[in-house]
Amino acid sequence: QVQLAESGGGLVQPGGSLRLSCTASGFTVSTYSMRWYRQAPGKEREWVAAIGATGDVARYPDSVKGRFTISRDNAKNTVYLQMDDQRPEDTAVYYCHRNTSWGQGTQVTGST
């Protein structure tokens, strides 16, 4: 059974950093493309980072490029999302995704 468990969310100041984790079970993250999405209140869910199944090629939308970094630790079967230079518009619930499977999400809130 495929399961994804996100963690690491919390309150972050403008310009600050936070690292999210997605621990997978039921499959090996090194053999699949993995993605992070986010959903802000009243908005549609949007893709923010992707990493390929081979070669660790990463892609990002312009809204987070240069600030977010996706990575993978195969030994821990975990995918990470490093978020730097936090902005108010980054406030959202962040989800880990593989094919049709989603985690429960972790809340990231920017402080003012």
C-alpha positions in Angstrom: 0.0 0.0 0.0 1.4 3.4 -1.1 1.6 5.9 1.7 3.1 9.4 1.8 3.6 11.3 5.0 4.6 15.0 5.0 6.1 16.8 7.9 8.1 19.9 8.7 5.6 22.6 8.3 5.2 25.5 10.6 5.5 29.2 11.1 8.2 31.0 9.1 9.2 34.6 9.0 9.6 36.5 5.7 12.9 35.7 4.2 13.3 32.6 6.4 13.7 28.9 5.5 11.9 25.7 6.1 12.5 22.1 5.0 9.6 19.8 4.4 9.9 16.0 4.4 7.8 13.4 2.6 8.5 9.9 3.9 7.2 7.2 1.6 6.1 3.6 2.2 4.9 0.8 -0.1 7.3 1.8 -2.9 10.8 3.1 -3.4 11.2 6.9 -4.1 14.3 6.4 -6.2 12.3 4.7 -8.9 9.5 7.2 -9.3 9.1 10.8 -10.3 8.0 12.8 -7.2 6.3 16.1 -6.9 5.4 18.7 -4.3 2.2 20.7 -4.6 0.6 23.4 -2.5 -2.8 24.8 -2.0 -3.5 28.2 -0.5 -7.0 29.1 1.0 -9.5 29.8 -1.8 -7.0 28.8 -4.5 -6.5 25.7 -6.7 -3.7 23.2 -5.9 -0.5 24.1 -7.8 2.7 22.3 -8.6 5.8 23.7 -7.0 8.6 21.2 -7.6 9.3 17.9 -9.4 12.2 15.4 -9.4 12.7 12.8 -12.1 12.9 9.1 -11.5 16.4 8.9 -12.9 19.2 11.5 -12.8 17.6 13.6 -10.2 16.6 16.2 -12.7 14.5 18.9 -10.9 12.0 21.3 -12.3 10.2 24.3 -10.8 7.6 26.9 -11.9 8.8 30.5 -12.1 7.0 31.4 -8.9 9.5 29.4 -6.7 12.5 28.9 -9.0 15.7 29.9 -7.2 14.0 29.7 -3.8 12.8 26.1 -3.5 14.9 22.9 -3.9 13.6 19.4 -4.2 15.9 16.5 -3.3 15.7 12.8 -2.4 17.4 10.6 0.2 17.1 7.1 -1.1 18.4 5.5 2.1 15.6 7.1 4.1 13.0 6.7 1.2 12.2 10.4 1.7 11.8 13.4 -0.5 12.5 16.9 0.7 11.5 20.4 -0.2 13.9 23.1 1.0 12.1 26.5 0.9 14.3 29.6 1.2 13.5 33.3 1.1 9.9 32.7 2.2 7.3 35.1 1.0 3.7 35.7 2.2 2.4 34.0 -0.9 4.1 30.8 0.1 1.5 30.3 2.8 -0.3 27.1 2.0 -0.8 23.4 2.7 2.0 21.5 1.0 1.4 18.0 -0.4 3.7 15.2 -1.6 2.5 13.4 -4.7 3.3 10.3 -6.7 1.1 9.2 -9.6 -2.4 9.2 -8.1 -1.2 9.1 -4.4 -1.3 12.1 -2.1 -0.1 12.7 1.4 -2.2 14.4 4.1 -0.4 17.7 3.7 1.6 19.9 6.0 0.7 23.6 6.8 3.3 26.3 6.1 2.3 29.7 7.4 4.2 33.0 6.9 4.4 35.2 9.9 4.1 39.0 9.6 
